[in-house]
Structures are given as C-alpha cells and as structure tokens.
Amino acid sequence: MDLGLSSKVAIVTGAGTGIGFAVAEALAEEGVRVVMVGRREAVLKKASEQIAATGAPEPLIIPADLTEDNGGKLVAAEAIRLAGQVDILVNSAGVSQPVGIGGSEDRWQHAYALRVIATRHLAEELLPAMRERKFGRIINIGGSWEVQPVINTASVMNAARTVYHKSLSHVVAADGVTVNTVGPGIIESEQIGKIFPTDKEREAAIDQLIPAGYFGAARDLAVLGAFLASPVARYITGEVIAVDGGMHRFAF
C-alpha cells in the first residue's frame, strides 16, 4: 500500500534510539523527510546516517533538551527553519520513572515538562500551518498502560497528555488534523533488558502478561505510527491504540 507520505516532513522526538528511532526509520522508508530530535548529538548523527544508508532520505537532526524553558517551541521553530514546514509530529521522548511515595520533586517536574508541556508547545506551534494546509498528524507514543502497581511519573504524565490530546483531536478534526496515541506494551529495548535481565524473568513476565507469547519489537509499533501519519488514516482520530501482544491494561 502506498501511504502517500513522500512529500511530508515529520518531527520525531526521542528519535536517536528505541521506539523513536524505529518510527523515524519507518517514516523515512515511506519517503518522509524526518527531523530527528534528542538530547545527544552523537547518537542522533549515528541514527541519521544509519537511516540514510538504507537509501531513504537522510534525516535532519536537532540536538535539544525539550524540558528546558520553551524547549518545544524552540524545536518547532528550528524544524520549520530547516525543513520549511512540518506535517507530522511524533512525541516519543521519555523514559519510565518509578518514584513511589515521596519521590523527588525534580523527577516529577522533569516528567511534566517533557511529556505534557513540551508536547503541548510543539503542537500549538505547528498547528496553525497544519490547519491552513488542511493536513496534519500528531502521534503520541505511550498512553495505554496508565494504572500500574507502582507510582511512575511516566504513567501519570502520559495520562495527562492523553486527555489533552483527546480534547485537541475534537478541536482540529474538521481541519484535516488527526491526533492519536499509540500505547506500547513490553517492547524490546535497553531499558527492558534491565528490568528483565534473565531468561527466567522474561519468561515469567510473558506467561503472566502477554497472550502473544513474546516481547514486542520497536518495529511492531513503528509500522502503526507510519500508517497513522499517512493520508490513508484520515478517519482515525482521538484514539488510543495499544501495541502490546494482547496485554491490554487501559485506564481509559
């Protein structure tokens, strides 16, 4: 299927590694000019070169910390300066942060700045041009597994971000802009390797949680991201879609 993405430009945050990289790669394979955003310039350069080596358009990079004051606004402005326009925004930056009761205030504020403030600022900077062109896509990564047995800043802020973006989807739908969230289950990554360091722990988690019988790969989620970013997915908006092998732990 031709997704009709060859003339589009996308910002992908957290794009240097993991799910963010996989989404950037999937979009680039469809001909999208990707602007990769992350804190580590060397990691972004390596990721961009890796994608370009496949024959896809070489991604642009913006090394930036989205939690700094007006970080989202500054990234949006720089992406427009570099690429001319932005049609697609993929918010993938973020890490899991269990904190428990009495967790560090700095960690709470960092999670809020990254997952709520920066994503709102990015959207609000990009939406006027998207609405004028009658095309835009906003995709959040993370947001279907909110209620956990531990207090985690990521889950709490994902919930806040999801509510904001569900409301936003109603506001901009008539202008050709869709807003969706993709919720990853247990996806293979460096972080997951630390949480489940042994085969026994992995097997126990799979048996207890995942009907499909295995941990997912970043690519499993990335292909859905590319589809939702495309004109083909024009009638899907305001949704939270899990990619979790049947684990399904929705809060709303």
N, C-alpha and C positions, 0 to 999 in steps of 0.2 A: 504493500500500500504506500502510495506517495503521500506523505504527511503535509506537503505544501509548505515546508519551512525554509526553503533555500534562500529566501530574501530577508529572513528575520535576524534580529540581534537579541541576544539574551545576556542578562547578568545572572551569574550563579555564584552565590556566596558559599564560603566553606569549600571551595572548589579544588583545593590542592590535593585532597586525599578522600578516600572513603566514598560515601554516597554522593557527595557534591561533585567529586571527580567523575564518577560514573554517569551522573546526569549530564555534566558538561560534555563528556565524550559522546553520549548518545545523541545529544543535540547537534554536536559538530558533525557527526556521521550523516545527519539529515541536511547538512549544508548551512546550519546556523552559524553566524559569527558570534562566538561566545566571549564574554568578558568575565574572566575568572578573578574572583575576589578572595583574599585570605590574608592572614597576618604575616606569613613567611614568604618573602620574595623568592628565595631559592627554590622552595617547594613549588611555588606557582610556575616558575620558569621551567622546571623539570616536567611538570604536568602538561604545560602548554606544548613543549617540544614533543612529548610522548603522543599527544593527540595529533599534532601536525605530521608526525612520522607515518601516520596511517593514511595520509592523503587528504584528510579533512582540512577545512580552513584553519589556519593557525590562530588559536585564541589570543586575545589581548589579555593583559594581566593588570590588576590594580592591587598592590600590597596596601592593606589598610586594616585598622582596628575599628570595627563597627561600634564598639562600646564607647569610643571617645565622643566628646560633645559634637553633635551634628554629624556623626560618622556616616549615617545612612544618606543624609543629604549630600555630603561631600562625594561619596562614592557614586551616587546617581549623576551628579554634575560632571564628574570625571569620565564616566562611561559615555555620556552624551557627547562630551568633547572628543573622545577617542573614536567613537563609532557612529556619531551623527544622530542616532536615535536608539531607543530601547523598546522592543516589543514584548519581551518576556522577562519576568523576574522570578528567579527560583531562590527561595530563602532556605539554605541548607546549613548555615553556620550554627554550631552549637555542640555542646558535649553534655553527657549525663553527669549530674552533680548531686549525689545523695548527701543530705546535710543533717537530717534528724532534727530533733527539737533543740533550739538554741544555736542553730548553725550560724556561721559567720555572716554578718550583715553585708560584707563586701561581696560574698558569693551570690547572695540574693540580688543585690543591686546590679552586679555584672550580668546575671541571667536576665533580669528585667530589661537592661539596656540593650542586650544583644537580640533577644527573641521577641520583644514587644516594641520598644521604642525605635530601634533601627529598622525593623521591618515596616513599621508604620511610616516612618520618614521616607524610606525608599519608595513605598507605594505612592505616597502623596506627591513626591517629586516627579514620578513617572506617569501618573495617571492623566494629567491634563492632555499630554500629547497622545497617549493611548486612546483616550476618549475622542479626541479630534479625528484620529485616523480610523476610528471605529474598529480597532483591533488591539487587544492586549491580553496577556496571560500572567496571572500571579499564582505561583505554586509554592506552598509551604511544605517542607519536609519535617514530619514529626507532629503528632497530634491525635493519635487514636488510642494511645495507651496511657491515659492520664492517671487513673487510680492505681497506685502501687502500694505494696506493703511497707515501703519506706518513704519518707518525705524527700522529694527530689525537686530541685529548683527547675530542672528542665521540664518536668511534667506540669508543674504549676504554671509556668510561663507559656508552655505550649497551649494549655487550656485557655489562657487569656488571649493569646494570639489567634487561636481558632475562632473564638467568639467574635473578636473584632473583624476578622476576615469573612466570617459568615455574614455578618451585617453588611460589610463592604460589598459583598457579592450582589446583594439586592440593589444597592445604590447604583452600581455601574453596569448591571446586566444589559440594559437597553442600549448601551453604548458599545456593545461588542467586546466587552472585557469580562473574562471569566476569572473566578477566584476559587481555588481548591486546595485541599490539604491531602497529602499522601502520608499515611502513618506506617512507618517501618516496624516490623516485629523484630526478631533477633536476626540481625544481618551481620555476616562475617566482616570483622574489622579488627584492627589492633586493640581497640577497647574491649570488644567481645572476647578476644583472646585472653585478656587479663581477668575478666570476670569468670570465664570458664577455662582455666588453664590446663585441665587434664581431660582425657577422653571420657573418663568416668563421669565427670561433672557435666560435660557436654551431653552425654547420652541420657543422664538423669533429667536434664532440662528439656531435651527433646521429647522424652517419654511423657513428661508431666504436662508440657505446654503446647507442643506443635504437632497437630494431626498429620501434616505433610511428611514428617519424619526426618527433617534436616533443617539446619540453619540456612537462611536465605543468602543470596549473593547481592552485592550492590547493583549489579546489572538487572536483577529481577525487579527492582524498584525503578531504575533509571528508564526502562522502556515505557513504563506508565507515565513517567514525567514527560518524556518526549511526546507521547500521544496527547496528554492534557495541554501541552504547549501549542499544539497544532490547530489549524483551522478546522480539521476534521472533528475535533472535540468541542465544537462551538456551543452545543446544547447541554454541556455538563458544567454546572457551577454551583458554588455553595456547598460542595460535598467534602466529606472526609472519607477517604478510601484506604483501607488497610492493605498492606502487602506483608503478610505475616504467616503464611502457611496454615491459616485456619485458627490462629491463636485467639483472635478477637476479644479484646478487653476494652470495649468502648465505654467512655464516660458519658458521651452524648453524641 
